[in-house]
Amino acid sequence: MLPTGWGVAAILVGMTVEIGEAAFWIWLSQRHRPAIGAEALVGAQGVATSPCRPEGHVRVNGELWRAVCPAGVDAGEPIVVEAVAGLTLRVRPK
């Protein structure tokens, strides 16, 4: 439909747009930290559901976890997750 020169230019412009769009979506998808797994729990905030001196239970992101808190916290106090070891969280008072 297009003359020879315009056809080649249209194909090159289309390829450039597609490559730019793909690069943009790849960049966008890789700029967030993981939202699953143990890495997502470190730094999360929660609340102690039982006295944690040094062992107890905490609720983080709506889930109940076994926790170790060397500093000690009472039930109802806010906490921050420092590390994850298996199914046990190491926490500190907020």
C-alpha positions, 0 to 999 in steps of 0.5 A: 500500500505504501511506496517502498521508502515509506513502507521500510520507514513504517516498519522501522518505526513500528519495531522501535515502538515495540522494543521501547514498550517491551523495555518499559514493561520489563523495567516496571516489573523489576523495580519492586521488591519481592512481595512473597517469601521470607524476604517480604517479612523482614521489616514488617510491623505487627503486634504481639498476641502473647507475652514474648519473653523471649518466646511467644506469638505475634500477628504479622500481615494477618498471620499468626507466627511463633516469635523470639524477642530477646528484648521482650514485649507484652501482649498487644504491643507493636513489633517489627520483624528483624529476621526469619529463621524457618517458621520463627520470627525474630522481632523487636519492640517498635 
